[in-house]
Amino acid sequence: MSFALQLKDYRMTTAEILYRLPDHPNVLQTYVWQHLDIAPQYPELTKFLDFWKREIEGPLHSVRVASAKLISPGTFRHTDAVYRLH
């Protein structure tokens, strides 16, 4: 993962893609896609789904998306105790 991309607010994005099998349209199959992407536009995911619709025979049923920032501000907490070693 590129640290520079993470500083530009790219997030680890996971998409659970449900699609129908071409030979058995009543059967759903799952595909998990993971990539750094920008929320909420998700340009990388959109490019992938456009590729899917254009090149892959299995029609999409649904897509569930989750994303999380990998770099976030640190939390500030007060110390409970201070120990000194000589």
Jmol script that loads the backbone (N, CA, C; Angstrom):
load data "model"
ATOM      1  N   MET A   1       0.836  -1.177   0.000  1.00  0.00           N
ATOM      2  CA  MET A   1       0.000   0.000   0.000  1.00  0.00           C
ATOM      3  C   MET A   1       0.883   1.243   0.000  1.00  0.00           C
ATOM      4  N   SER A   2       0.497   2.178  -0.769  1.00  0.00           N
ATOM      5  CA  SER A   2       1.281   3.393  -0.896  1.00  0.00           C
ATOM      6  C   SER A   2       0.936   4.381   0.210  1.00  0.00           C
ATOM      7  N   PHE A   3       1.951   4.787   0.945  1.00  0.00           N
ATOM      8  CA  PHE A   3       1.753   5.753   2.025  1.00  0.00           C
ATOM      9  C   PHE A   3       1.295   7.094   1.458  1.00  0.00           C
ATOM     10  N   ALA A   4       1.825   7.475   0.294  1.00  0.00           N
ATOM     11  CA  ALA A   4       1.435   8.743  -0.331  1.00  0.00           C
ATOM     12  C   ALA A   4      -0.061   8.752  -0.661  1.00  0.00           C
ATOM     13  N   LEU A   5      -0.586   7.625  -1.146  1.00  0.00           N
ATOM     14  CA  LEU A   5      -2.017   7.549  -1.440  1.00  0.00           C
ATOM     15  C   LEU A   5      -2.855   7.666  -0.167  1.00  0.00           C
ATOM     16  N   GLN A   6      -2.382   7.065   0.911  1.00  0.00           N
ATOM     17  CA  GLN A   6      -3.119   7.126   2.166  1.00  0.00           C
ATOM     18  C   GLN A   6      -3.172   8.560   2.688  1.00  0.00           C
ATOM     19  N   LEU A   7      -2.121   9.329   2.456  1.00  0.00           N
ATOM     20  CA  LEU A   7      -2.129  10.727   2.865  1.00  0.00           C
ATOM     21  C   LEU A   7      -3.109  11.551   2.029  1.00  0.00           C
ATOM     22  N   LYS A   8      -3.420  11.076   0.828  1.00  0.00           N
ATOM     23  CA  LYS A   8      -4.393  11.757  -0.037  1.00  0.00           C
ATOM     24  C   LYS A   8      -5.814  11.261   0.226  1.00  0.00           C
ATOM     25  N   ASP A   9      -6.035  10.656   1.379  1.00  0.00           N
ATOM     26  CA  ASP A   9      -7.339  10.177   1.847  1.00  0.00           C
ATOM     27  C   ASP A   9      -7.848   8.934   1.117  1.00  0.00           C
ATOM     28  N   TYR A  10      -6.938   8.158   0.518  1.00  0.00           N
ATOM     29  CA  TYR A  10      -7.345   6.852   0.007  1.00  0.00           C
ATOM     30  C   TYR A  10      -7.563   5.942   1.197  1.00  0.00           C
ATOM     31  N   ARG A  11      -8.551   5.072   1.106  1.00  0.00           N
ATOM     32  CA  ARG A  11      -8.888   4.155   2.188  1.00  0.00           C
ATOM     33  C   ARG A  11      -8.895   2.724   1.676  1.00  0.00           C
ATOM     34  N   MET A  12      -8.664   1.793   2.587  1.00  0.00           N
ATOM     35  CA  MET A  12      -8.796   0.388   2.219  1.00  0.00           C
ATOM     36  C   MET A  12     -10.277   0.124   2.035  1.00  0.00           C
ATOM     37  N   THR A  13     -10.645  -0.245   0.825  1.00  0.00           N
ATOM     38  CA  THR A  13     -12.049  -0.471   0.486  1.00  0.00           C
ATOM     39  C   THR A  13     -12.245  -1.938   0.132  1.00  0.00           C
ATOM     40  N   THR A  14     -13.266  -2.518   0.707  1.00  0.00           N
ATOM     41  CA  THR A  14     -13.621  -3.906   0.425  1.00  0.00           C
ATOM     42  C   THR A  14     -15.038  -3.929  -0.126  1.00  0.00           C
ATOM     43  N   ALA A  15     -15.216  -4.643  -1.226  1.00  0.00           N
ATOM     44  CA  ALA A  15     -16.546  -4.777  -1.824  1.00  0.00           C
ATOM     45  C   ALA A  15     -16.889  -6.257  -1.918  1.00  0.00           C
ATOM     46  N   GLU A  16     -18.054  -6.599  -1.411  1.00  0.00           N
ATOM     47  CA  GLU A  16     -18.572  -7.959  -1.565  1.00  0.00           C
ATOM     48  C   GLU A  16     -19.544  -7.911  -2.745  1.00  0.00           C
ATOM     49  N   ILE A  17     -19.179  -8.606  -3.810  1.00  0.00           N
ATOM     50  CA  ILE A  17     -19.950  -8.567  -5.047  1.00  0.00           C
ATOM     51  C   ILE A  17     -20.700  -9.889  -5.197  1.00  0.00           C
ATOM     52  N   LEU A  18     -22.013  -9.815  -5.259  1.00  0.00           N
ATOM     53  CA  LEU A  18     -22.827 -10.997  -5.533  1.00  0.00           C
ATOM     54  C   LEU A  18     -23.228 -10.953  -7.001  1.00  0.00           C
ATOM     55  N   TYR A  19     -23.012 -12.053  -7.690  1.00  0.00           N
ATOM     56  CA  TYR A  19     -23.365 -12.114  -9.108  1.00  0.00           C
ATOM     57  C   TYR A  19     -24.001 -13.454  -9.425  1.00  0.00           C
ATOM     58  N   ARG A  20     -24.732 -13.477 -10.526  1.00  0.00           N
ATOM     59  CA  ARG A  20     -25.416 -14.702 -10.956  1.00  0.00           C
ATOM     60  C   ARG A  20     -24.519 -15.487 -11.900  1.00  0.00           C
ATOM     61  N   LEU A  21     -24.545 -16.799 -11.759  1.00  0.00           N
ATOM     62  CA  LEU A  21     -23.778 -17.641 -12.668  1.00  0.00           C
ATOM     63  C   LEU A  21     -24.464 -17.646 -14.040  1.00  0.00           C
ATOM     64  N   PRO A  22     -23.711 -17.506 -15.125  1.00  0.00           N
ATOM     65  CA  PRO A  22     -24.325 -17.446 -16.453  1.00  0.00           C
ATOM     66  C   PRO A  22     -25.137 -18.698 -16.805  1.00  0.00           C
ATOM     67  N   ASP A  23     -24.635 -19.874 -16.440  1.00  0.00           N
ATOM     68  CA  ASP A  23     -25.312 -21.125 -16.786  1.00  0.00           C
ATOM     69  C   ASP A  23     -26.448 -21.473 -15.822  1.00  0.00           C
ATOM     70  N   HIS A  24     -26.397 -20.908 -14.616  1.00  0.00           N
ATOM     71  CA  HIS A  24     -27.406 -21.186 -13.589  1.00  0.00           C
ATOM     72  C   HIS A  24     -27.840 -19.856 -12.967  1.00  0.00           C
ATOM     73  N   PRO A  25     -28.750 -19.119 -13.601  1.00  0.00           N
ATOM     74  CA  PRO A  25     -29.100 -17.768 -13.138  1.00  0.00           C
ATOM     75  C   PRO A  25     -29.740 -17.700 -11.752  1.00  0.00           C
ATOM     76  N   ASN A  26     -30.197 -18.821 -11.215  1.00  0.00           N
ATOM     77  CA  ASN A  26     -30.785 -18.815  -9.875  1.00  0.00           C
ATOM     78  C   ASN A  26     -29.738 -18.984  -8.776  1.00  0.00           C
ATOM     79  N   VAL A  27     -28.484 -19.213  -9.167  1.00  0.00           N
ATOM     80  CA  VAL A  27     -27.403 -19.421  -8.204  1.00  0.00           C
ATOM     81  C   VAL A  27     -26.574 -18.139  -8.110  1.00  0.00           C
ATOM     82  N   LEU A  28     -26.340 -17.695  -6.869  1.00  0.00           N
ATOM     83  CA  LEU A  28     -25.508 -16.516  -6.635  1.00  0.00           C
ATOM     84  C   LEU A  28     -24.121 -16.946  -6.186  1.00  0.00           C
ATOM     85  N   GLN A  29     -23.116 -16.242  -6.676  1.00  0.00           N
ATOM     86  CA  GLN A  29     -21.724 -16.484  -6.312  1.00  0.00           C
ATOM     87  C   GLN A  29     -21.180 -15.197  -5.697  1.00  0.00           C
ATOM     88  N   THR A  30     -20.201 -15.317  -4.811  1.00  0.00           N
ATOM     89  CA  THR A  30     -19.610 -14.156  -4.156  1.00  0.00           C
ATOM     90  C   THR A  30     -18.193 -13.928  -4.649  1.00  0.00           C
ATOM     91  N   TYR A  31     -17.853 -12.656  -4.852  1.00  0.00           N
ATOM     92  CA  TYR A  31     -16.488 -12.258  -5.191  1.00  0.00           C
ATOM     93  C   TYR A  31     -16.129 -11.109  -4.261  1.00  0.00           C
ATOM     94  N   VAL A  32     -14.950 -11.152  -3.644  1.00  0.00           N
ATOM     95  CA  VAL A  32     -14.512 -10.088  -2.743  1.00  0.00           C
ATOM     96  C   VAL A  32     -13.399  -9.308  -3.427  1.00  0.00           C
ATOM     97  N   TRP A  33     -13.586  -8.001  -3.525  1.00  0.00           N
ATOM     98  CA  TRP A  33     -12.628  -7.094  -4.156  1.00  0.00           C
ATOM     99  C   TRP A  33     -12.079  -6.166  -3.088  1.00  0.00           C
ATOM    100  N   GLN A  34     -10.743  -5.951  -3.077  1.00  0.00           N
ATOM    101  CA  GLN A  34     -10.134  -5.084  -2.084  1.00  0.00           C
ATOM    102  C   GLN A  34      -9.076  -4.221  -2.758  1.00  0.00           C
ATOM    103  N   HIS A  35      -9.110  -2.904  -2.474  1.00  0.00           N
ATOM    104  CA  HIS A  35      -8.185  -1.981  -3.119  1.00  0.00           C
ATOM    105  C   HIS A  35      -8.212  -0.664  -2.348  1.00  0.00           C
ATOM    106  N   LEU A  36      -7.173   0.156  -2.519  1.00  0.00           N
ATOM    107  CA  LEU A  36      -7.218   1.508  -1.971  1.00  0.00           C
ATOM    108  C   LEU A  36      -8.106   2.355  -2.865  1.00  0.00           C
ATOM    109  N   ASP A  37      -9.024   3.101  -2.260  1.00  0.00           N
ATOM    110  CA  ASP A  37      -9.984   3.889  -3.027  1.00  0.00           C
ATOM    111  C   ASP A  37     -10.405   5.110  -2.216  1.00  0.00           C
ATOM    112  N   ILE A  38     -11.031   6.069  -2.872  1.00  0.00           N
ATOM    113  CA  ILE A  38     -11.465   7.297  -2.209  1.00  0.00           C
ATOM    114  C   ILE A  38     -12.972   7.233  -1.976  1.00  0.00           C
ATOM    115  N   ALA A  39     -13.372   7.368  -0.705  1.00  0.00           N
ATOM    116  CA  ALA A  39     -14.803   7.381  -0.380  1.00  0.00           C
ATOM    117  C   ALA A  39     -15.308   8.816  -0.478  1.00  0.00           C
ATOM    118  N   PRO A  40     -16.529   9.078  -0.823  1.00  0.00           N
ATOM    119  CA  PRO A  40     -17.612   8.171  -1.194  1.00  0.00           C
ATOM    120  C   PRO A  40     -17.754   7.972  -2.699  1.00  0.00           C
ATOM    121  N   GLN A  41     -16.856   8.541  -3.512  1.00  0.00           N
ATOM    122  CA  GLN A  41     -16.986   8.386  -4.965  1.00  0.00           C
ATOM    123  C   GLN A  41     -16.565   6.995  -5.440  1.00  0.00           C
ATOM    124  N   TYR A  42     -15.570   6.401  -4.812  1.00  0.00           N
ATOM    125  CA  TYR A  42     -15.035   5.079  -5.148  1.00  0.00           C
ATOM    126  C   TYR A  42     -14.714   4.950  -6.643  1.00  0.00           C
ATOM    127  N   PRO A  43     -13.782   5.758  -7.161  1.00  0.00           N
ATOM    128  CA  PRO A  43     -13.468   5.681  -8.591  1.00  0.00           C
ATOM    129  C   PRO A  43     -12.851   4.344  -9.017  1.00  0.00           C
ATOM    130  N   GLU A  44     -12.013   3.747  -8.163  1.00  0.00           N
ATOM    131  CA  GLU A  44     -11.401   2.458  -8.508  1.00  0.00           C
ATOM    132  C   GLU A  44     -12.454   1.351  -8.572  1.00  0.00           C
ATOM    133  N   LEU A  45     -13.353   1.334  -7.611  1.00  0.00           N
ATOM    134  CA  LEU A  45     -14.422   0.338  -7.601  1.00  0.00           C
ATOM    135  C   LEU A  45     -15.333   0.532  -8.803  1.00  0.00           C
ATOM    136  N   THR A  46     -15.638   1.774  -9.131  1.00  0.00           N
ATOM    137  CA  THR A  46     -16.490   2.059 -10.286  1.00  0.00           C
ATOM    138  C   THR A  46     -15.845   1.552 -11.571  1.00  0.00           C
ATOM    139  N   LYS A  47     -14.523   1.778 -11.707  1.00  0.00           N
ATOM    140  CA  LYS A  47     -13.811   1.267 -12.900  1.00  0.00           C
ATOM    141  C   LYS A  47     -13.886  -0.254 -12.960  1.00  0.00           C
ATOM    142  N   PHE A  48     -13.708  -0.904 -11.788  1.00  0.00           N
ATOM    143  CA  PHE A  48     -13.764  -2.361 -11.761  1.00  0.00           C
ATOM    144  C   PHE A  48     -15.153  -2.872 -12.130  1.00  0.00           C
ATOM    145  N   LEU A  49     -16.194  -2.237 -11.581  1.00  0.00           N
ATOM    146  CA  LEU A  49     -17.559  -2.685 -11.887  1.00  0.00           C
ATOM    147  C   LEU A  49     -17.920  -2.429 -13.347  1.00  0.00           C
ATOM    148  N   ASP A  50     -17.418  -1.342 -13.935  1.00  0.00           N
ATOM    149  CA  ASP A  50     -17.622  -1.101 -15.367  1.00  0.00           C
ATOM    150  C   ASP A  50     -16.947  -2.189 -16.197  1.00  0.00           C
ATOM    151  N   PHE A  51     -15.710  -2.565 -15.793  1.00  0.00           N
ATOM    152  CA  PHE A  51     -15.008  -3.663 -16.457  1.00  0.00           C
ATOM    153  C   PHE A  51     -15.818  -4.956 -16.336  1.00  0.00           C
ATOM    154  N   TRP A  52     -16.354  -5.215 -15.141  1.00  0.00           N
ATOM    155  CA  TRP A  52     -17.139  -6.432 -14.907  1.00  0.00           C
ATOM    156  C   TRP A  52     -18.325  -6.484 -15.862  1.00  0.00           C
ATOM    157  N   LYS A  53     -19.084  -5.402 -15.922  1.00  0.00           N
ATOM    158  CA  LYS A  53     -20.275  -5.375 -16.783  1.00  0.00           C
ATOM    159  C   LYS A  53     -19.922  -5.552 -18.253  1.00  0.00           C
ATOM    160  N   ARG A  54     -18.763  -5.032 -18.650  1.00  0.00           N
ATOM    161  CA  ARG A  54     -18.352  -5.076 -20.046  1.00  0.00           C
ATOM    162  C   ARG A  54     -17.730  -6.425 -20.444  1.00  0.00           C
ATOM    163  N   GLU A  55     -16.956  -7.050 -19.531  1.00  0.00           N
ATOM    164  CA  GLU A  55     -16.135  -8.203 -19.910  1.00  0.00           C
ATOM    165  C   GLU A  55     -16.564  -9.543 -19.316  1.00  0.00           C
ATOM    166  N   ILE A  56     -17.304  -9.543 -18.220  1.00  0.00           N
ATOM    167  CA  ILE A  56     -17.615 -10.802 -17.526  1.00  0.00           C
ATOM    168  C   ILE A  56     -19.086 -11.133 -17.727  1.00  0.00           C
ATOM    169  N   GLU A  57     -19.350 -12.402 -17.981  1.00  0.00           N
ATOM    170  CA  GLU A  57     -20.707 -12.832 -18.325  1.00  0.00           C
ATOM    171  C   GLU A  57     -21.668 -12.858 -17.144  1.00  0.00           C
ATOM    172  N   GLY A  58     -21.162 -13.026 -15.938  1.00  0.00           N
ATOM    173  CA  GLY A  58     -22.044 -13.127 -14.768  1.00  0.00           C
ATOM    174  C   GLY A  58     -22.656 -11.786 -14.409  1.00  0.00           C
ATOM    175  N   PRO A  59     -23.988 -11.625 -14.565  1.00  0.00           N
ATOM    176  CA  PRO A  59     -24.612 -10.342 -14.234  1.00  0.00           C
ATOM    177  C   PRO A  59     -24.568 -10.059 -12.729  1.00  0.00           C
ATOM    178  N   LEU A  60     -24.346  -8.795 -12.384  1.00  0.00           N
ATOM    179  CA  LEU A  60     -24.270  -8.391 -10.980  1.00  0.00           C
ATOM    180  C   LEU A  60     -25.641  -8.459 -10.315  1.00  0.00           C
ATOM    181  N   HIS A  61     -25.647  -8.936  -9.090  1.00  0.00           N
ATOM    182  CA  HIS A  61     -26.865  -8.947  -8.285  1.00  0.00           C
ATOM    183  C   HIS A  61     -26.833  -7.783  -7.298  1.00  0.00           C
ATOM    184  N   SER A  62     -25.743  -7.686  -6.517  1.00  0.00           N
ATOM    185  CA  SER A  62     -25.614  -6.603  -5.545  1.00  0.00           C
ATOM    186  C   SER A  62     -24.143  -6.411  -5.183  1.00  0.00           C
ATOM    187  N   VAL A  63     -23.855  -5.223  -4.631  1.00  0.00           N
ATOM    188  CA  VAL A  63     -22.498  -4.889  -4.187  1.00  0.00           C
ATOM    189  C   VAL A  63     -22.599  -4.234  -2.822  1.00  0.00           C
ATOM    190  N   ARG A  64     -21.862  -4.773  -1.850  1.00  0.00           N
ATOM    191  CA  ARG A  64     -21.786  -4.178  -0.512  1.00  0.00           C
ATOM    192  C   ARG A  64     -20.382  -3.634  -0.319  1.00  0.00           C
ATOM    193  N   VAL A  65     -20.286  -2.383   0.143  1.00  0.00           N
ATOM    194  CA  VAL A  65     -18.987  -1.713   0.246  1.00  0.00           C
ATOM    195  C   VAL A  65     -18.713  -1.324   1.691  1.00  0.00           C
ATOM    196  N   ALA A  66     -17.467  -1.534   2.112  1.00  0.00           N
ATOM    197  CA  ALA A  66     -16.997  -1.072   3.420  1.00  0.00           C
ATOM    198  C   ALA A  66     -15.624  -0.459   3.222  1.00  0.00           C
ATOM    199  N   SER A  67     -15.348   0.622   3.936  1.00  0.00           N
ATOM    200  CA  SER A  67     -14.025   1.225   3.835  1.00  0.00           C
ATOM    201  C   SER A  67     -13.595   1.742   5.190  1.00  0.00           C
ATOM    202  N   ALA A  68     -12.280   1.802   5.376  1.00  0.00           N
ATOM    203  CA  ALA A  68     -11.727   2.272   6.643  1.00  0.00           C
ATOM    204  C   ALA A  68     -10.456   3.048   6.373  1.00  0.00           C
ATOM    205  N   LYS A  69     -10.303   4.161   7.082  1.00  0.00           N
ATOM    206  CA  LYS A  69      -9.068   4.933   6.983  1.00  0.00           C
ATOM    207  C   LYS A  69      -7.948   4.132   7.619  1.00  0.00           C
ATOM    208  N   LEU A  70      -6.808   4.124   6.964  1.00  0.00           N
ATOM    209  CA  LEU A  70      -5.671   3.407   7.520  1.00  0.00           C
ATOM    210  C   LEU A  70      -4.792   4.333   8.354  1.00  0.00           C
ATOM    211  N   ILE A  71      -4.825   5.618   8.029  1.00  0.00           N
ATOM    212  CA  ILE A  71      -4.084   6.600   8.809  1.00  0.00           C
ATOM    213  C   ILE A  71      -5.110   7.508   9.459  1.00  0.00           C
ATOM    214  N   SER A  72      -5.054   7.600  10.763  1.00  0.00           N
ATOM    215  CA  SER A  72      -5.997   8.455  11.479  1.00  0.00           C
ATOM    216  C   SER A  72      -5.237   9.179  12.590  1.00  0.00           C
ATOM    217  N   PRO A  73      -5.775  10.256  13.068  1.00  0.00           N
ATOM    218  CA  PRO A  73      -5.092  10.963  14.154  1.00  0.00           C
ATOM    219  C   PRO A  73      -4.966  10.075  15.385  1.00  0.00           C
ATOM    220  N   GLY A  74      -3.871  10.229  16.066  1.00  0.00           N
ATOM    221  CA  GLY A  74      -3.666   9.451  17.283  1.00  0.00           C
ATOM    222  C   GLY A  74      -4.620   9.900  18.377  1.00  0.00           C
ATOM    223  N   THR A  75      -4.878   9.020  19.292  1.00  0.00           N
ATOM    224  CA  THR A  75      -5.750   9.385  20.407  1.00  0.00           C
ATOM    225  C   THR A  75      -4.896   9.909  21.548  1.00  0.00           C
ATOM    226  N   PHE A  76      -5.408  10.844  22.281  1.00  0.00           N
ATOM    227  CA  PHE A  76      -4.705  11.457  23.397  1.00  0.00           C
ATOM    228  C   PHE A  76      -5.306  10.929  24.686  1.00  0.00           C
ATOM    229  N   ARG A  77      -4.452  10.338  25.525  1.00  0.00           N
ATOM    230  CA  ARG A  77      -4.916   9.829  26.814  1.00  0.00           C
ATOM    231  C   ARG A  77      -3.966  10.305  27.912  1.00  0.00           C
ATOM    232  N   HIS A  78      -4.495  10.534  29.092  1.00  0.00           N
ATOM    233  CA  HIS A  78      -3.670  10.887  30.242  1.00  0.00           C
ATOM    234  C   HIS A  78      -3.031   9.614  30.785  1.00  0.00           C
ATOM    235  N   THR A  79      -1.822   9.773  31.295  1.00  0.00           N
ATOM    236  CA  THR A  79      -1.151   8.603  31.861  1.00  0.00           C
ATOM    237  C   THR A  79      -1.699   8.312  33.254  1.00  0.00           C
ATOM    238  N   ASP A  80      -1.705   7.046  33.593  1.00  0.00           N
ATOM    239  CA  ASP A  80      -2.155   6.632  34.926  1.00  0.00           C
ATOM    240  C   ASP A  80      -1.008   6.688  35.937  1.00  0.00           C
ATOM    241  N   ALA A  81       0.218   6.457  35.436  1.00  0.00           N
ATOM    242  CA  ALA A  81       1.369   6.439  36.342  1.00  0.00           C
ATOM    243  C   ALA A  81       2.629   6.732  35.541  1.00  0.00           C
ATOM    244  N   VAL A  82       3.643   7.232  36.242  1.00  0.00           N
ATOM    245  CA  VAL A  82       4.950   7.482  35.633  1.00  0.00           C
ATOM    246  C   VAL A  82       5.985   6.724  36.449  1.00  0.00           C
ATOM    247  N   TYR A  83       6.795   5.910  35.800  1.00  0.00           N
ATOM    248  CA  TYR A  83       7.831   5.135  36.466  1.00  0.00           C
ATOM    249  C   TYR A  83       9.183   5.611  35.971  1.00  0.00           C
ATOM    250  N   ARG A  84      10.165   5.678  36.886  1.00  0.00           N
ATOM    251  CA  ARG A  84      11.517   6.063  36.523  1.00  0.00           C
ATOM    252  C   ARG A  84      12.457   4.909  36.816  1.00  0.00           C
ATOM    253  N   LEU A  85      13.310   4.633  35.872  1.00  0.00           N
ATOM    254  CA  LEU A  85      14.348   3.615  36.058  1.00  0.00           C
ATOM    255  C   LEU A  85      15.694   4.316  36.098  1.00  0.00           C
ATOM    256  N   HIS A  86      16.527   3.931  37.052  1.00  0.00           N
ATOM    257  CA  HIS A  86      17.858   4.537  37.152  1.00  0.00           C
ATOM    258  C   HIS A  86      18.877   3.636  36.533  1.00  0.00           C
TER     259      HIS A  86
END
end "model"
wireframe off; spacefill off
backbone 0.3
color backbone group
